[in-house]
């Protein structure tokens, strides 16, 4: 059985070593982080390592790295997302390659997971940018549902290095137990997610996550060790790590 391991890259962290471990990358495309130079480097590294490149659009808020919600009109948000996707598609074309997916970043991702109207705006922006792109969203979320309604290809995502709440959303980063920094624990959670088994949550309950791609964050302490442990555990369990 195949499983994808993805990482958010091009956000100013030391993410180069991750390309040898993951099977796809989500590249910051100029709003919350990144510029044409970092996008080009990310594309080059993806091609070098045989990793599938995708766009990682976020709220245009570099000061807070896209991790705080912005009050944007649907029209302005659609325009921002389309502009970010078009920008990185242009960089990809200069390297004779194409993007395969889009994964929203930070607050945009988390808000679209629980807000059907925002989710619809994001899905519409992706479809108008390129209807062949796959939309990645939190497993079981409104964003996934909106992608399906927009007839986009979708991928439901789980997380190896983030704790969950009982409703299937991610524990906020300011929660004391939000991040998983121990490689063994990250690997164990990734395996549970890949198998669709119950995941322990920060509120003392459990939730089943059904995902075809698993994220490891480049900015989590010990990111490379986490990613290596996750991949090794999945492969030992019989999963083939491959892009979507």
N, C-alpha and C positions, 0 to 999 in steps of 0.2 A: 504494500500500500504506500502511495506517495504522500509526502507532507512537505510543505514549503516552510523554510525559515527565512524571515525577512528582518531587515534592520533599517532604521531611519538614519540617513547619512547626509553629509554636507552641511551640518549644523554647527561646525566649529569645534567638534570634538575629535579625538584621535581615533578615527574609525577605519583607517586603512587596513589594519589586520583582519577586520571582520569579513572582508570580501572573500577571504580564503575559506570561510566557515559557512556563511549563509548562502542561500540560493536566489534571493532577490533583494533589491534595495529600493528604498523610497527616498528620492533625492529632493532636498529642500530647493525650492525654485524661486527664491528671491523676495518673498514677502516676510515671513518670520525669520528667515536666515538664508544665506547663500547668495551667490552672484554667478555671472556667466562663467567665471574662472573655476569656481568650486563645482559648478554643474558639469563643466567639461572634464574636470579631473575625476569626478564620480563616474561619468560615462566611460571614460578610459579605463578605470579600474574594473568596472563591471564587465567590459568587453574582455579585458585581460584574464579575468577569473571565470568567465562563462556564467556570470550572474545576470539575472533579468532586471533591467532598470525600469523604474516607474517614477511618477511624479508624486511629490509630497507637499501639496498646497496647504497653506494655513492662513489665519487672519493676518492682515498686513500690520504687524505690531512687533517690530524687531526689538524694541526696548524690553518687552516681556516675553520674547521668543514665542509669541503666538499661544501662550498658555493662559491668557485671560480672555474671557468673552468680549467681543466687540458688538456694539449695537449697529449693525449694518442693514440697510434695506435689502430685500431679495435681489433687486436689480443690481445694486452695487456689489453684493457678494458674488452673484453669478459672474459679473464682469471681472472681478478680482481673480476668481478661481480659473476662469477661462484664460485670462491673461497669463497666469502663472504656468498653466499647462502648455499654452502656446509657446511661451519663452523656453521651457526646457525641451519641448518637441523640436524647436529650431536648433538648439544645441545638439540634440541627438542626431538630427539630420546631417549636421556638419561632420559627424563621426560615422555617417553611413549606417545608422541604426535607428530603431524606433522604440518608443515606449510601449509597454504592455499593460500597465495598470496605473491606477491612481489611489492613493491612500491619504485622506485628510490628516492634518496634523493637530495635535494638542487640543486646545479648547474647541476648535471647530469639529474635530473628530468626536469628542466626548459629548458636546451639545447635540450634534446631529444623531447621536445614538439614542437620545431620549426625546427629541423634539421632531415630530413627523413633518412639520412645515419646513423646518430648517433642513432636514434630511432630503426632502423633495427638491429644495433649492440646490443643494449640493449635487444630487443625482442629475438634475437638469443641466447644471453647468458642465458636468463631465460628458453627458451625452451630446451637448451642442459643441463641445470641444472636439470630441471624436467618439462616435458611438461604438467603436470597436474596443475601446479601453475597458479593462476590468476594474470595477469599483471594489475596494477592500473596506470593510466596515466591521465594527465590533459584532461578534457572533450573537445572533438573536436580536439585533437592534433594529430601530426604525431606519437607520441608514441602509442596512441590508434590504429591508422591505422596500424602501424607496428605489433602490437600484433595480430590484426585480420589477417593480411597477413601471420603471422607465425602460424595461427590456434590455438593460445592461447585463453583461456577464458580471457575476459578483463572486467574492470570496469572503467567507466568514473567518474572522481573525480571533485567535486566542493569544494570551501573553504568558511568557515564561517568567518574567522578572517583575510582574506587578500583581498585587493581591486584588482579589475580587470582593465585591459586596454580594449579598444574597440575591439581589435582583439581576445579577449578571453584569453590572457595570463595574468599572475599576474603582478601587479605593482612591480617593483624592491624594495627590502627592504630599499634602501636608499631614496626612494620617501617619502616625508613628510607625506603622507596619506596612506602608504602601509599597515599598520596594523590596524585592528579593535580591539580595546581594551574595548569598551563599550559592556557589555553583551546584552543589548537590541538591539543594532545595529547588533551584530553578529547573534543573533537569527533571526532578521528580514531578514538578507541576506541568512541565511541557509534556511529559509522558501521559499524565492523567488527562490533560486536554486532548491530546492526539487520540486517545482511546475513547473519549466521550464519557469518562467516568466522573463521579462527583468530585468537585474541587472544594476544599475547605475555604471558608470566607472569613473576613475580618469581624463579622458579626456573629460568629459561632455557629453558622449553619453551613450548608453546602449547595453548590449549583453545578449543573452539567453544562459544559461548554462544548459545542460541536463546531470544530474549526478545521479548515483546510490549509491555513497558514498560521505560523506562530512567530510572534515578534520578540526580538531581543533588542533592547535599547542601547545605543552607543554611549549614552551618558550615564548609564547605571554603573556605580562603582564595581570594578571587576568585570566589565562587559565582555571582554574577550574570553576570560575563563568561563563565564556563564555560557556564552555561545558554544564554546567547545564542548562543555559538559552536556548541554542540551542536544547537540548534534550526535555526540557519542551515545547518549542514552537512547535516542530515537533509532539510531542504526542498530544498536544491540537488540532492540525490541522488534526488529524486522521491518522498520519503515525505511523507505527510500527517500532521501532528501532531494527534492527536485522542485524547480520553479513551477508556478501554477500553469 
